[in-house]
Amino acid sequence: MPDPETTPQTPGPPGVDESRRTALRHRWLPALLSARDGAREPAPLPYADALIARWAEPQRKYHTLDHLTAVLDRIEVLEDHATDPDLVRLAAWFHDAVYLPERSENEERSARLAERALREAGVSAERTAEVARLVRLTVTHDPADDDPNGQVLCDADLAILASPPETYAAYAAAVREEYGFVPDDAFRTGRAAVLRQLLDLPRLFRTPYGQREWESRARENLRTELAALTEQTGRPEADD
């Protein structure tokens, strides 16, 4: 029986208009072809369609096609800092490809999906391993100083944190909606822990561009959200 996580799908996913599907396919195609040195077989686009269908699943409120597109856009900005930007792009496609808010191993399952699907799609074992490594790195968003590919992916994924206040508020609301099954008190506690973990990082962004353009605003947004959460729970937040 075919593996539903790797079998190519050709029909367009429900709720995704054809123009958007076409635009995303055009972004997938050069990255995959580059990763397999231009080989045209197996057919590359069914893999894009399978991933688009995953990103369009109804349980997603923030981790949607909008998020995928935004991460790909930010990789375009940061690509000069990567050693292999096309592998970073493939990692972006896979980094939340498996996403169930109630599960804690989404990144690992996404990495395993990449390992299976990319090998089936004709990507070498070495390059597939690099994509899977990058996907797993999004658990901590803490790439090493000598990991430019990891720095670009993590910076692109976290760039939402540096959005204008209204965009950041919409992001935070979408995250809350994804976790609608979690009671308010438990969500506030868990979300505050995530925010503190991010604020405790010496640097949120590792590329020179990210540090220059995003770091200060992101920390301001995180502190603002954390203060609101701790005010709701009655716990005072120490200044950092």
Residue, then its C-alpha position, 0 to 999 in steps of 0.5 A: m500500500p502506498d505511504p500516504e505521507t510520500t505518495p504524490q497527489t495531483p488534484g489541487p487541495p480544497g480551499v487553495d485557488e489555482s493561482r496560489r497553487t501555481a505560484l507555490r509550484h513555481r517556487w518549489l520547482p527550482a529548489l527541487l531541481s537544484a537539489r537533484d542537479g536538474a534531473r526532471e524525473p520523477a515528476p516534481l510537481p506532485y510533491a509540491d501539491a502534496l505539501i500544499a495540501r498539508w499546509a492547507e489543512p483545516q486545523r492550521k490557523y497560523h502554520t498555514l500557506d501564508h506562513l510558508t509563503a512568508v518564510l520563503d519570502r524571507i529566505e529570498v532576503l537572507e539567501d546570500h547568508a546561506t551556503d545552499p539556499d535551495l536546501v534551505r528553501l526545501a527545509a522551509w517547505f517541510h518544516d511544518a509539513v506535519y502539524l497537529p497542535e496537540r502533538s509535540e513531535n511535529e518537527e520530528r515527524s516533518a523531518r522524517l517526511a522530508e527524509r522519505a519524500l526527498r529520497e523518493a523525489g530523487v534528492s541525494a542522501e547527503r542533501t536529504a539529510e541536510v534538509a532533515r537536519l534543518v527541519r529538526l533545528t526549528v525545535t529550538h531555533d538555536p543554530a550554531d555560529d558555523d551553521p549558515n543554512g540553519q541561521v537563515l532558516c531559523d531567522a526566516d521562521l522567526a521573522i514574524l516576531a519582528s512584525p509591526p504591532e498589529t501584525y504581531a497581534a494577529y499572529a499571536a491570536a492565530v497561535r491561540e486559535e490553533y490551541g483552542f483546545v487548551p484552557d486559558d490558564a494553561f495556554r497562558t502559562g505555556r505561551a509565557a514559557v515559550l516567550r521567556q525561552l526566546l527572550d533568554l536566547p543571547r540573540l533571536f536572529r543569527t544572520p547580520y541582516g536579522q540582527r540589524e533589522w529584526e532583533s530589537r523590534a522582535r524583543e519589544n513584541l515578545r516583552t509586550e506579549l509576555a507582560a500582557l500574559t503575566e498581567q492576566t495571570g497575576r504574576p509580575e514579570a521581571d525587567d530584562 
